[in-house]
Amino acid sequence: MSKPLMLLPPVIFAGLALMFFVGMQRENPDELPSALAGKPAPAVRLTPLGDAPAFTDATLREPGVKLVNYWASWCAPCRIEAPTLEKLASEGVTIHGVNYKDKPGNAQAFLAELGNPYATMGADESGRMALDWGVYGVPETYVIDAEGRIVLRFAGPVTEQTLETTLRPAMAQAAAAN
């Protein structure tokens, strides 16, 4: 065996070790990065969901900080975050809901059972809008500033802890930027 080939395994090992070390130094290693942070939110293209006020591109661009929450009736973590979203809505936080790849009847039954925190909502039956937004799965929540820019993308259920440590600081940042 030639000497250069003998060096290959230790070099590969050192490269992998370096990648793992750098990955572990991130503030939250479980956090999924968003390529859209700081950029205008992609267009809203949804179909109506029942008789709920429609979530449109125009409502997304209205003044004020708002949240966009992707959810589905078949999503167990969406059930976990429902009380926290209800609390936010009762505080006056505007939340726009995107029902992801769901059956309309199931979505409406979910809201009837757990409450409806959404000021507006619509259905993304094909998942096309979710792809444009970079959604990995539900639930996902985006903090949007008054100019329609994405401040934060949060993947996973919104709990009391993530509300206080992640969403509220991002909402304050979005409000301060205006």
DAHUMO-V642172 format. One record per residue. N is the residue number from 1. RES is the residue in three letters. SS is DSSP state (H for helix, E for strand, C for the rest). OMEGA is omega in degrees with one decimal (* if undefined). D_FIRST is the distance of its C-alpha to the first C-alpha in whole Angstrom. Layout:
N:RES:SS:OMEGA:D_FIRST ; N:RES:SS:OMEGA:D_FIRST
This chain:
1:MET:C:-178.4:0 ; 2:SER:C:-177.4:4 ; 3:LYS:H:178.8:7 ; 4:PRO:H:179.2:9 ; 5:LEU:H:179.1:7 ; 6:MET:H:179.3:7 ; 7:LEU:H:-175.0:11 ; 8:LEU:H:179.9:12 ; 9:PRO:H:178.6:13 ; 10:PRO:H:178.8:15 ; 11:VAL:H:177.6:16 ; 12:ILE:H:179.5:17 ; 13:PHE:H:-179.5:19 ; 14:ALA:H:178.1:21 ; 15:GLY:H:177.9:22 ; 16:LEU:H:178.9:23 ; 17:ALA:H:178.6:25 ; 18:LEU:H:178.4:27 ; 19:MET:H:179.4:28 ; 20:PHE:H:179.4:30 ; 21:PHE:H:180.0:31 ; 22:VAL:H:179.1:33 ; 23:GLY:H:-179.1:34 ; 24:MET:H:-178.8:36 ; 25:GLN:C:177.3:37 ; 26:ARG:C:-178.2:40 ; 27:GLU:C:178.0:43 ; 28:ASN:C:-175.8:43 ; 29:PRO:C:178.9:40 ; 30:ASP:C:-175.6:41 ; 31:GLU:C:176.2:43 ; 32:LEU:C:-178.3:43 ; 33:PRO:C:176.4:43 ; 34:SER:C:177.1:45 ; 35:ALA:C:-175.8:45 ; 36:LEU:C:-178.9:49 ; 37:ALA:C:-179.6:50 ; 38:GLY:C:-178.9:52 ; 39:LYS:C:176.7:53 ; 40:PRO:E:177.6:56 ; 41:ALA:C:176.9:55 ; 42:PRO:C:-178.3:55 ; 43:ALA:C:176.5:58 ; 44:VAL:C:178.4:60 ; 45:ARG:C:-175.4:60 ; 46:LEU:C:171.6:61 ; 47:THR:E:179.8:64 ; 48:PRO:C:177.1:67 ; 49:LEU:C:-178.2:67 ; 50:GLY:C:-179.4:70 ; 51:ASP:C:179.7:73 ; 52:ALA:C:173.7:71 ; 53:PRO:C:-174.3:71 ; 54:ALA:E:171.7:68 ; 55:PHE:C:-177.3:65 ; 56:THR:C:176.6:65 ; 57:ASP:H:179.5:63 ; 58:ALA:H:-179.9:67 ; 59:THR:H:178.4:67 ; 60:LEU:H:-176.0:63 ; 61:ARG:C:178.6:64 ; 62:GLU:C:-179.3:67 ; 63:PRO:C:175.5:68 ; 64:GLY:C:176.9:67 ; 65:VAL:C:-179.9:63 ; 66:LYS:E:176.0:63 ; 67:LEU:E:170.5:60 ; 68:VAL:E:-175.6:58 ; 69:ASN:E:174.0:57 ; 70:TYR:E:-175.4:56 ; 71:TRP:E:176.4:57 ; 72:ALA:C:-179.7:57 ; 73:SER:C:-178.1:59 ; 74:TRP:C:-174.6:56 ; 75:CYS:C:180.0:54 ; 76:ALA:H:178.0:55 ; 77:PRO:H:177.1:54 ; 78:CYS:H:176.1:56 ; 79:ARG:H:-178.9:59 ; 80:ILE:H:-175.8:58 ; 81:GLU:H:-175.1:58 ; 82:ALA:H:-180.0:62 ; 83:PRO:H:179.8:64 ; 84:THR:H:177.0:62 ; 85:LEU:H:176.3:63 ; 86:GLU:H:179.0:66 ; 87:LYS:H:179.1:67 ; 88:LEU:H:-179.8:65 ; 89:ALA:H:179.9:68 ; 90:SER:H:176.3:71 ; 91:GLU:C:179.8:70 ; 92:GLY:C:177.4:70 ; 93:VAL:C:178.7:67 ; 94:THR:E:178.8:66 ; 95:ILE:E:175.4:64 ; 96:HIS:E:-177.0:63 ; 97:GLY:E:174.4:61 ; 98:VAL:E:178.5:59 ; 99:ASN:E:-169.2:59 ; 100:TYR:E:173.1:56 ; 101:LYS:C:-173.7:55 ; 102:ASP:C:173.2:58 ; 103:LYS:C:-176.6:61 ; 104:PRO:H:179.6:65 ; 105:GLY:H:178.3:67 ; 106:ASN:H:179.5:64 ; 107:ALA:H:-179.3:63 ; 108:GLN:H:176.8:67 ; 109:ALA:H:177.5:67 ; 110:PHE:H:-179.2:65 ; 111:LEU:H:178.4:67 ; 112:ALA:H:-178.8:70 ; 113:GLU:H:-170.5:68 ; 114:LEU:H:-178.4:66 ; 115:GLY:C:-177.7:68 ; 116:ASN:C:-179.1:68 ; 117:PRO:C:-169.3:67 ; 118:TYR:C:174.6:66 ; 119:ALA:C:175.3:68 ; 120:THR:E:175.5:67 ; 121:MET:E:177.4:65 ; 122:GLY:E:-177.2:63 ; 123:ALA:E:173.4:61 ; 124:ASP:E:-171.9:58 ; 125:GLU:C:-178.0:58 ; 126:SER:C:-176.6:55 ; 127:GLY:C:-177.9:53 ; 128:ARG:H:179.9:53 ; 129:MET:H:178.8:54 ; 130:ALA:H:176.8:52 ; 131:LEU:H:179.2:49 ; 132:ASP:H:-178.7:50 ; 133:TRP:H:-179.2:51 ; 134:GLY:C:-179.4:47 ; 135:VAL:C:176.2:48 ; 136:TYR:C:-178.0:45 ; 137:GLY:C:-179.2:48 ; 138:VAL:C:-3.6:51 ; 139:PRO:C:170.7:53 ; 140:GLU:E:-177.8:52 ; 141:THR:E:179.6:54 ; 142:TYR:E:171.5:55 ; 143:VAL:E:-176.8:57 ; 144:ILE:E:179.2:58 ; 145:ASP:C:-175.0:60 ; 146:ALA:C:-179.8:64 ; 147:GLU:C:177.1:62 ; 148:GLY:C:178.5:60 ; 149:ARG:E:176.7:57 ; 150:ILE:E:177.3:54 ; 151:VAL:E:-176.4:54 ; 152:LEU:E:169.6:52 ; 153:ARG:E:179.5:50 ; 154:PHE:E:178.3:50 ; 155:ALA:E:179.1:48 ; 156:GLY:C:-178.3:50 ; 157:PRO:C:175.5:53 ; 158:VAL:C:177.9:56 ; 159:THR:C:176.8:57 ; 160:GLU:H:-178.3:59 ; 161:GLN:H:-178.3:56 ; 162:THR:H:176.0:54 ; 163:LEU:H:-176.7:58 ; 164:GLU:H:-174.4:58 ; 165:THR:H:-173.4:55 ; 166:THR:H:-173.5:54 ; 167:LEU:H:-178.8:56 ; 168:ARG:H:176.4:59 ; 169:PRO:H:178.2:57 ; 170:ALA:H:177.7:56 ; 171:MET:H:177.6:60 ; 172:ALA:H:177.3:61 ; 173:GLN:H:179.6:59 ; 174:ALA:H:-179.6:60 ; 175:ALA:H:-178.6:63 ; 176:ALA:H:-178.3:63 ; 177:ALA:C:-175.3:61 ; 178:ASN:C:*:64
